[in-house]
């Protein structure tokens, strides 16, 4: 048995969670919102909407987007986004440890007493 949960940051609506975090990590890796969206099996339009909604709710710019041109377009994660992502990573790690510790306290002992 294990505990399962979904956590997101809310600011008058869902602002940020695992989906936007994974999308930003893939954008960092690929340098492209289009490629990141494709790897997540989602349309570019949906991915852009996720980023724009997160930017609006969080009040920070997450991506610098470059449109076409000779060298092609691309996207880069902003410094503010990187700082936010680092905080999110630490937050989720600590939250996971706390939730699992509480779960173990209440259920692991119960399993052993059967």
TAURVEN-V119279 format. One record per run of one state. SS is the DSSP state (H for helix, E for strand, C for the rest). FROM is the first residue (numbers start at 1). LEN is the number of residues. If there is no record, write none. Layout:
ss:from:len
SS:FROM:LEN
SS:FROM:LEN
This chain:
ss:from:len
C:1:8
E:9:2
C:11:3
E:14:3
C:17:1
H:18:13
C:31:2
H:33:7
C:40:4
H:44:15
C:59:4
E:63:4
C:67:7
E:74:4
C:78:1
H:79:34
C:113:2
